[in-house]
Amino acid sequence: MSAGWIVFGVCIVFVLGAALPLIRDRGAGRTPPLPRKETLHDWRNEKREE
């Protein structure tokens, strides 16, 4: 039974450790994330200027 409690405790610590950064960063004064760069450019629909 003791080994079961140890495994349960390790699982709880792991889940809390993973969740803390997500919970901590939920402030109203936080700066918004940077917009994503445009990685794919659809050149097929562009009109050519000739």
C-alpha positions as CSV (number, residue, x, y, z in Angstrom):
1,M,0.0,0.0,0.0
2,S,2.9,2.3,0.7
3,A,4.3,2.0,-2.8
4,G,0.8,3.0,-4.2
5,W,0.8,6.2,-2.2
6,I,4.3,7.0,-3.4
7,V,3.3,6.5,-7.0
8,F,0.2,8.6,-6.5
9,G,2.3,11.4,-4.9
10,V,4.7,11.4,-7.8
11,C,1.8,11.6,-10.3
12,I,0.3,14.6,-8.4
13,V,3.6,16.4,-8.2
14,F,4.2,15.8,-11.9
15,V,0.7,17.2,-12.9
16,L,1.0,20.2,-10.6
17,G,4.5,21.0,-11.9
18,A,3.2,20.9,-15.5
19,A,0.1,23.0,-14.7
20,L,1.8,25.7,-12.6
21,P,3.3,27.7,-15.6
22,L,-0.1,27.6,-17.3
23,I,-1.9,28.9,-14.3
24,R,0.7,31.4,-13.2
25,D,0.7,33.3,-16.6
26,R,-3.0,34.1,-16.6
27,G,-2.6,37.7,-15.6
28,A,-4.6,40.6,-17.0
29,G,-1.6,42.8,-17.3
30,R,0.3,40.3,-19.5
31,T,1.5,41.4,-22.9
32,P,-0.3,39.7,-25.8
33,P,1.7,37.1,-27.7
34,L,3.5,38.1,-30.9
35,P,1.6,37.4,-34.1
36,R,2.8,34.4,-36.1
37,K,5.1,34.9,-39.1
38,E,3.6,34.2,-42.5
39,T,5.3,30.9,-43.4
40,L,3.3,29.8,-46.4
41,H,2.8,32.3,-49.2
42,D,0.2,31.5,-51.9
43,W,1.7,33.0,-55.0
44,R,-0.7,31.3,-57.4
45,N,-3.6,33.8,-56.7
46,E,-1.5,36.9,-57.0
47,K,-2.0,39.0,-60.1
48,R,1.2,39.7,-62.0
49,E,2.1,43.3,-62.9
50,E,3.7,43.2,-66.3
